[in-house]
Amino acid sequence: MIVPGRILLRFLTGLSILSVAAAAREPILVPEISQHEVVVRQGFTGADLLLYGAILEPDGTRVGTGRAYDIVVVLKGPLEAITLREKRKKLGMWVNAESTSFRSAPAFYALASSRPVSQIVDAKTAAIYELGLEWLQLSPIGAIDPQQQDQFATGLVEKRVASGLYRQDESAVTISEGVLYQARIALPSSVTTGNYTAETFAIDDGRVVASATSEVEVVKRGFERAVELFSIQQAFWYGLAAVALSVFMGWSAGRLFASR
């Protein structure tokens, strides 16, 4: 049976209206961070960020008592290219063996959630939004055996977890009365300067129904910033000065102990 064009048009228009109405019923997130700029100075021991906010209805009112959302917060950045090399022992010496490069490994990654991610979303959704260390998209460069790729990726994650640069806390988000949420994420003293993104996801029945992004910048100030700029803009002279300083310190230590 052929459907008249006018009826078909009305049907499609009705579907569009229903879709818009359904989307309008989805909640909105109002995120905030305790500090949008982290200053790294001499003696910097790290920073403790508080990520908090509210889950609201589209009209700005609080979410109804019959709805309960899970919250996942991801803080990551900046992205960097990195090359990993496997060490093997040959003839009593450790030498470089296979290697691989990743195009976009985050220098820092931290996830906080209201409960275990595996209980909130399925594997497909977790991979799409990179919800968890096992779902990081590191983007390998060049052709590489998938098994070897997984081995290198696992090694990178384990190394950065050990250094405090990667972490996953699946009970760090607290939600009050289904409206207000908060989570604390610690930045270690070894954190890289640059721009960081804090992504917050509201999840209902395994589906991401709302998301919001905030920015955090980690910067150096004062003498540390001057040294950093000099090392970038005048790499040759910076290296020469570093070598000269090392030689001078070695000579000074030798003279000091020789005089005793």
Helices and strands as residue ranges (DSSP letters): H 5-24, E 28-33, E 37-40, E 47-56, E 70-76, E 79-90, E 93-106, E 109-113, H 117-120, H 123-129, G 133-135, E 140-141, H 146-162, E 166-169, E 174-176, E 180-187, E 194-204, E 207-220, H 223-233, H 235-258
